[in-house]
Amino acid sequence: MDVGASIDQGGTDASGDGDVAVTDSSGDAGPTDPSRLRYTFDCPPGDSCGTAPAVHLSDLINFRPKHPVTSMEPNGWAVVNLDANFIARAAADVQTGPLLGATAQVRFTPGEFTWNYGDGESRTSADGGGTWAQLNVPEFSPTSTSHVYRQTGTFTVNASVRYSAEYRFGDQPWQAIAGSLEISADEFSVVVGDAKTVLVDEDCTTNPFGPGC
């Protein structure tokens, strides 16, 4: 078993772990583009990886975590030198389906969120963050997922979520699967302006997406 290796799409390797071609026939179980998926195999604690686990991530071809959903505030724009807040929605997800010739349950749990803000900066957090209202802080406050842009322009933002996986057959206890599965969310653009550009003199009725609305 390769340690820390990514699985390419298609084919089978001689190690027995195998490359895997991922397809999505469920319609809503996850992203339709297999290139969004990246598997990483790690040795379990205390294991030299001399013995492969009973189930590998590459066996989960019939299981996919739900596609994470991202948003930001203010919606689609930011002010230079002020925090813009980014949120990723991903939750634990249990699915039932065929695994190694039997019916099993697989549980995916998000454990790491990584943001690439499009200006060369990135951030990794243990959760997907929340809105300023949910966090009970004023607008433009720093959060665990916020970012400050230092120059104006349009930037492409993307986020990825890293999941751990467990499986069980029937009422057996959950068994951890070594490694992790990373899924990327949809990219979106952020327009960054200076305060004179974006802090216009309009009320929220005229401009419901303006600052403070």
Secondary structure, DSSP 8 states (H G I E B T S, - for coil): --SS----SS---TTSS--------SSSSS-S-GGGEEEE----TT--SSS--SS-GGG-TT------EEEEESTTEEETTSEEEEEEE---EEEEEEETTEEEEEEEEEEEEEEE-SSS-EEEESS----HHHHT--TT---TT-EE--S-EEEEEEEEEEEEEEEESTT---EEEEEEEEEE---EEEEEE-HHHHS-S--TTT-TTSTT-
